[in-house]
Structures are given as structure tokens and as C-alpha cells.
């Protein structure tokens, strides 16, 4: 029998804590225990990259730099690097169900630098880390120079620093040794804590599924130091940028603004940068979701100075050539969006699992609709919703009368096919859980539910509103009270679903 499993999508930032943002502390271990009791074997998280302007893990100043916000402060207190009063005296948040990134930005780094000032720089493990993890040097160098330039974008740095050279790197590292070592220490401490958590999860039969953004931010170590990797002009400005074309969800499309890759250069180097990046991510995770996978087949290129995505055009990407030697890797392809023949062929050749979203099944009555759970085939990871979409409860709450009737008709048909209990008298919370059960009953390889859906949270639980800058983005947090009050009921429910629909492996 083929293995069928369940998972929960819950980012580290969304875990409860006393210090404004989730971390690799006790709450993370409590969450692993909760997953085990729920017979859930995959914990999906969002990218672990350090964030910058907009707080998005998909707009990172480094493809490899890890988010030091997730370092657990209680662990540093236990290690004698911080005092409890130093940590608890900080104003971390306005409300404990939202991350206040401004307060995190203003306070977290100060405490980490204080901890590093007390850290033994001659620690054998740290010295070993410095010698074996050179991949973090670019991140540390970039952040060091950022500090020297008031944290401004590299295009606004003093002229001395704007163009990389080996001589400049040597000078900066020599004259700013403590700052450079501090940023390397954040990676050392991050990995020490993360690897302990991952080991704990793996020992309980739970795998960590990570996420790799396809793009990096323009204000990033890579664009500054390795401009040949990107589509830039002679002044190192983007020629075209990334985004999505207009559709029924956005009349202007989505203007992401990330620099596009110089795929001709990558091909000449046999995709060395990509190979190293994918390898580094798979060293972190048991499974790896690659975001916007269709961008490798063909990507949407928008003129640099445009203010909307309307004038972009599709450009052919590297396709199968990039992945032909990676077919046995545990990769999941985010294959949502516009599907053309080239992309369909790429998915077929790689045979990576794609994605299905249940809430997309409710816009038409066609029984052959590929988004209907009864039509899911095995090689998919299926979701009730994603971090970029409305929560399932929000989706249901927002339906008009006719749309709601259509959804109920489709649910009745799907529940009958998959032998899932259903009543047209279900309230919106019950309908949310009906969608969850349908997803788990489907034939997909892995059925994943965002934590917000398990709690039947509406709009206030949405993780991201694409192409917007808002304090509502990336900031939702689970409170300890919510977790304590609901975890047993959710565990019992998921455990029962795992048994009924044979998702125990």
C-alpha cells in the first residue's frame, strides 16, 4: 500500500512565546508533541531566511542567511549569555496574537549582540563552525557593511562599498571583526537550536518540510557580490523584474520586484549556484517545497520601472536542464498559477509532487474539476488553503448566497464520493472542518492543513496578502491560550481522521 500522510502548515514565527515572535524554544517542542499525538508526520514551515523590508521570508537579503529572530532567548538565558530581567524588560508586542516586527527589529538584535559579547569566541564548536560553514561568510559580510551604512540598501551605500572586491572584503573583515563574527555567531546559534529541534521531531517520526523561495531581494548579498547571476545593466540596476500577470484576482497583476536570473550565465556554470543552494536547503530539511516552480519553465518579466505588472511578458526559463540530475531529491513543486505546455512537460519529467488547494474546487459544478478532492491523484500535496490565500473559514465567510449554495452542492457531492459526513445545516466552523476532512479523505500523497484552518480562524488568521505591504502580513501568531484550549480536541480529531482514512505512515 502506498504511504499516505498528514501535515500541518505552521511557521516558526507563529508559535506562541513571551518575546514577540515564535522561536526554537519550548513552544516548538510542545508543537512537535502535539503533532505526534495527532498522528501528523509532516511539519511544514515557511522559508527560514532572514527577512528585511516588508518582513517577508520570500524577500530575503541572503539566499542562505538564517533568521536570527528565531533564536530562543530562554536558551540564551539558560546558557548564561543573557539575564532574565534583560529579556523581560523589553516591550515585545502590542498584542500576543501578532508579531510587531518594528519592536522585534529594534530590540532583538540588541539582545543578541549583548549575548554575543558574553560568548566565548574561542569555543571549540564555534571555531569548528567557522572553518566548516563558509557558506555564511557572504551573509555576514553583507550585513556588516549594511551596519556601516546605516542599514540602507546597498545601492545607497557610500561609493567605497558599492562594488564588491576581494580587497574590500578583506578590509571590512579585518576592521570590523566583531560585527562580522557576530553575524556568523547568529548562524551558529540558529543551527544549534534548530538542529536540536529537528532531531527531536525526527525521533518522533515527524519530518520538517521547508520552503525555498525562487527569488532573492534586490537588496541582497548575492545581487551585490555576484551581479553576473542576475539580469542587470552596466550600473547594476535590474533590467526586468519578477511578478505575475493580471488575472481574475488582480487586474494589475503582481509586481514582486525581485531581480531576474541571468539563466545563460547559470547554464555556463552548470548551475553551480543553484546546486549549492538546493543542497544547503536539503541539509536543513527532510522535504523541500520550491516556491513558484513554474518560474523555471517560463517566468514573467516586467520592465524595471513599471509600476504594475501589466506590461510584462513570459520568457523561457532553464526548464528540465536545471533538474535533470536532481530527480531523486525530496522536492515538492509549487505548481499553482498559469500552466502551459512547457510547464506541464517540466512537471512530467521531474515527477515531483505538485499541489492542490481544496478551496479552489468551489467555483464551478463540473465533476471533473481537477481541484475537487475526489479527483486528486497520488502524486500531490493537497491543502485546504495556503499562506498566500484566504483561510478556509475566511473563504466561506466571504461567500454570497448563490456562491454558498454552489459550495454546499459541491460539498454534498464530494462528501458522498469520499464517504465523509455532511449536512447542509453545518455552520461555517463545521464547514471548515468538513473541508479539512475531505482533504484528508482524498487520494493525495500528503494532506496538509494550515493551523489557522484547524482553529477555524477567519480573516484575522490570514498569513499574507500578496503584493501588499502591511503589518497584517506574516504576523499572525497562535496564542498559548488558543493552543492549550484547542490542542487536545484537534489532536483527537486528526488522530481519528488518520485512522479512518489510513494516513498513518
N, C-alpha and C positions, 0 to 999 in steps of 0.2 A: 504493500500500500504506500502511495506517495505521502510524504510528510506534509502536513498542513498545520500552520501555526498562527498564533495571535500576537499582536504587538500593541504597544501604546506609544503615541507620539507626545512627548513632554520634554521641552527644552530645559537645560540646566538652569537658565535664568528664571524659569517659572517655579522652581522649587521654593518652598517657604524657608525663611531664615529671619534672624533678628537684625540682619545687616543690609537690608535693602534689595538684595538680589540673591538668587539661588547660588549654591556653591557645591563643592565636593565634600560637604560636611555630613552631619548626622541625618539631615533630611534626605540626602541622596541614598544613604544606606537604608533608611526607612522605606524609601520608594522601591528599592530592589526587593526588600522583604515583602512589600505589598504585591509586586509583580509575581513573585514566587507563589504566594498564597492564591493569586488569581489564575494560576496556570498560564501566565503570559511569559513567552520566552524571548521576546524582542523588545528592547527599549530603544525607540528611535528618538534621536535628538537633532537639533539644527546645527549648522556649522559651528565649530569651536574656535573659529578665527577671532582674533582681536577685532573690535569694532571701532568705528570712528564717527564722522559726522552722520547723523541720522540713526545711529545705533544699530544699523542693520548688519547681521552676520554675513550678508551677501555683498556687502560693500566694505571690504577689508583693506587696510593699509599693508597687508602682507598675506601671501598665499599660504604661508606656513606658521606665522606667528600666532600663538595660542592666547586666548582671552584671560588675562590675569585677574579679571573681575571674579572669576570662578574659584580662585584660590580661597580655601576655607580659613577664615580668620581665627576661629576657635582652635584649629590645628596649630596655628602660629602662636597662640596664647599657650597652649599645652607644651609647645617646644621652647618656650621662654623667649621668643622673639618679640612678643607684644604683651602688654599688660591688659587685663580685662577692663580696667577703668578707661584706658586709652581708646579701646574699641567702642565701649558702650556709651561714651560721652558724645559720640558723633551723631548728628541728626541725619539718619539714613533715608527716611522716606516720609511722604505725606500720608499715605495710606498703605497698609500692608498687602493689598492685592494689586499693587502697581509698582514697577521699578521706576524710581526717579533717577534717570540717567545723569541729570545735571549734578545731583548730590553725589552719586557714585563717582562721577568724573572728578569732582572737586575733592573728594575725601579718600577714595580707595587707594589711589596711588601714593598719597602722603603716608598712609599707614604701612603700605608695602615697602616704601623706602625706609621708613623707621625700622621695620623688621629686618631689612637687609643690612642696615647699619650695625645691627647686633649679631648678624650671622657670621660664622667663622668662614672666612673666604678661603681658608686652607683645608676645608673639609674634603676628605678623600673622594667622597661620592661626587661632590661638586667639581672637583678637579677632573675627575674621570668624565663627567658630563661635558665639560668644556672641550675635552680632547676628542670626544666621540660624536658630538652633536653640532658639527659646524654648520648644519643647515639653518640654524637660528642666528648666525652671525649677521646676515643681511638685515633681518628684522631689528636686531639690537643696534646696528649701525644707523639705520634709518631713523629709529626712534630717538637715538642720541642726538643726531643732527636736528631732528624736529624740535627737541628741547632747546637746543642752541638758537633756534629761530622762532621761539615763542609758539611752538606747536602749529605754525602755519603750514599750508600746503607747500610742497617742495618747489613749485613754480614761483612762490613768493619768498623763497629763501634768499639770503644775501648771495650775491653773484659767486662768491668763493665756493659755495656749497652746491650750486645748482647742477653742475655737471660732475658726474662721478669720475674718479680716477683712483688708481691704487695708491698713489701718493697721498691723496686726500684721506682715504680710508685709514692708512697708517697713522697719519697725523691726528685724526679725530680719536682713534682708539687709544693713542698714547696720551693725548692731552685730556681726555675725558674718560679715563679708565673706569672710574667708579660708576659712572652712569651707564657705560657700555656693559659692564659686568652686572649691574642691577637688572637690566632688561634680559640678560641671559639667565640670571637667577630666577626671574619670574617664570621662564620656561622650564627650568629645573624643578621648581616647586610645583608648578602646574602638573607636570608629568608624574612627579612623585605621588601627588594626591590622586590624580586621575587614574593612574595605573593600579593603585591600591583599590579604588572603587571598581574598576573594570574586572580585576581579579576576583573580587567579592561576588560580582554579578555572574561572571563565568562559572565560578564554583557552584552557583545555584542554578546553573543551566540556562542563564539569561545572556543573550548576546546584545552587544551595543551596535546599533546601526547609526552610522554617521552620515554627514551630508557634505558634499564638496561643491561649492559654487563654481559655475563655469568661468565667471569673470572675476577680476580684481578691480579695485578702485583705481582711478587715475592717480590719486594721491597715495601711491604705494611704493614700497621698496623696489618692486620689480620694474615698474614703469620708469622710475628714476635711475636705477642701476643698469637695467638691461633693456634699453629702448628698442633694440632690434627685434625683441619678441612681439612688438606691437605695431599697429598701423599708425605711425606718427610722421609728421612732416619734419623738415630740417630744423625747426625750432622746438621739436619735441612736443608739439601740440597734436591732439587727436585729429585725424582726417575725417573719420566717421566714428560713430559711437553705437552702442548696443541698445536694443529695445524690442518692442513688439508692435506689429501693425495695428491699425484701428480694427475693432471688431464690435460685436453686439454689446460688449461690456464697457468699451471705451471708444468714443468716437474719434479721439485724437491719438489713440494707441498708447503705448507705454514707452516713455523716454527714460531709460535707465542711466545712460550717460557713461557707461564703462567703456574704456578703450577696447577696440577690437584687436584680434591677434593677427600678426603677420604670418599667415599659415605657410607661405612659401619658405620663409626662414625656418620655421619649425620643422618642415619636411626635410630641409637640407641638413639639419642637426639630428635627423632620425628621431624627432620628438623628445629629445633628452629632457627638456624642462618638464614636459607633461609626464613622462615616465617617472621622474623623480617625485613629482607632486602626487601622482596616484599612489606610488609606493609609500610615501610618507603618510598618506591618509589611511591606507590599509594597515600600516603599522599601528595606527591608533584604534581602528575599528574592526569589528568582526564582519560587518557588512557595510557597503558604501553606496549611498544614493548619490548619483551625479545629477546636479540640477540642470535644467534646460538642455537636456541631452540632444534635442533636435538641432541645437546650435552647431553641432559637429557635422551634421549633414548639410545644412544650409542655415545661415544666420541673417538676421535683419539688420541692415546697415543704414544708419541715419546720418545725414550731413551734420558735421560737428556743431555748427552754430544754430541749427534749427531749434525751435522751442517746442515743437510737437514731433510725433513720430510719423506724421502723415506722408512725408516725402522720402521715406526710406525705401529700400529695395532688398530683395532676397539675393544673397551671394552664396555660392557653393563653398562648403567647408571641406575639411580633410576626409570626412567620411570614415569608411572602414579601415583605411590605411593606418589611422591612429590606434585602432583597437585590435588589429589582426593578430597581435601577439599577446593579447590580454583576455582571451575568450574564456579562460578557466577561473577568472577572478570573481569574487563575490560582489558583483556590481549590480545595482538596480538603476535602471534608466528612467528618469523623469521624462515621460514621453507625451506630456499633455500639450495642447495647443494645436497649431496647424500641422497636419500630417500630409505630406506629399509623397510621391512615389519613391524619391530618393531616401527619404527618412524611413519609410516603410521597409525599404531594402536594407538599410543600416540595422534596423531593429531585428530583421530576419537573420542577417548574417552574424550579428553578435550573439543573438539568442538571449540577451539579458532580459530579466523580467521587467515589464512595464508597469504602469499604474492605472487603476480605475478609481473613479470617485462616484459613490452611490448617489449623492445629491444631484448629479448631472443626469440621472435617469428619469427625472420627473417633469421634463418639458415637452414630451410627446408620448402618444399612446402606442407607438409602434412596438409590438412584442419582440422584434428583432433588434431593438436599440442596444448597442454594444455596452451602454452604461448600466443596463439592468443587471442586478446580481445573478439572476438565473442564467445569464449569458456569459458570465465570467469563465474563462478557461484557466488552466492551472498556472501558466507562466506569468502571473501578475501579482503585484502587491496591491490590495484593494483597500480603500479608505472611505470613511463616512464623509470626511472633509479634510482640508489641508491647512497649513499655516497661512496660506495666501487667500483662502476662501472664507465666506461666512461660516460660522459654526453651524452645525446641523440645526440646532434649536433656533438660531437667528434666521436661517433659511426658511424654516417652517413658519416662524412668527411673521415673516415678511410676505407670505403668500396672500394674494387676493382670494376672493371666494371661489372664482372659477378655477384658479390655479390650485387651490387647496383640494377641490373636488377631483381634479385630474390626478393629483398626488395620491389621494385616497384610492382612486380607481387602480392606479398602477401598483400601489402597495398591496391592495387586495389580491391582485393577480400574481404578484411576485411572492407574497406570503403563501399563497396556495401552492405554487410550484415548488417552493423550498420548504414547505411544511413548517412555517413559522406562524405562531399565534397572532391574530389580528382582529381588531374591531374598529369600525368606523366611528365609534364613540370615544376612542382614545383621545386624551388631551395632548397638548403639544409636547409635554415631557415624555409621555408614553410613546408618542410617535417617534421621538428622538431615539428612544431605546429600541423601538421596532426597527428603525433603520440600522442601528448597530447590530441587532441580531441577524437581520437579513445579510449584512456584510459578512458576518462570521459564518453564516449558513452557506454562503456562496462557494464556488469551486476554486477560488483563488488560492495560490500557494500560501500567502500570508495576508491576514485581515488585520488592519491597523486602525485604531480609534484614537483620535486626539483626546487628551484628558478632559478638555472642556466639554466634549460631547458626552463623555461618561457622566459628567456632572450636570448635563443638560443646561449648560450656560448659554445665554443668548449673545447679543452683540458685544456686551462688555467683556466677553472672553475671546473675541477675535484677536489673533496674533498680529496680523499685518494687513494693511490696506495698500496694495501695490501702487507704486508711483506716487506716493504721498509722503510728506514729512510731517510727523505728528507724534506727540507724547503717547498716543494710543498704540503706536506701533512697537512691537517687540517687548511690551511692558507688562503683559498680563502675568499675574502670579497666583499660584494656589496658596491659600492661607492655611495655617496649621489647623485652625478650627474646621475648615472645609474638609481637609484630609482626615482628621480624627473622626468627624461626624459621618463621613461617607465611605471611607475606605473598606470597611467590613462588608457593607451592602454591595459595593462594586465588586469586591473580590468574590463574594458568593455568586453574584450574577455571572461574572466572566468565567469562573470555575465551572459553573453549571453549563454555560454555553460550550466551553471546551469539551466537556464530556458528551453533550448531546450531538454536537456537530463534528466530533472526532478531530479536534485541533489540540492535540496533547503532545505532539512530538516537536 
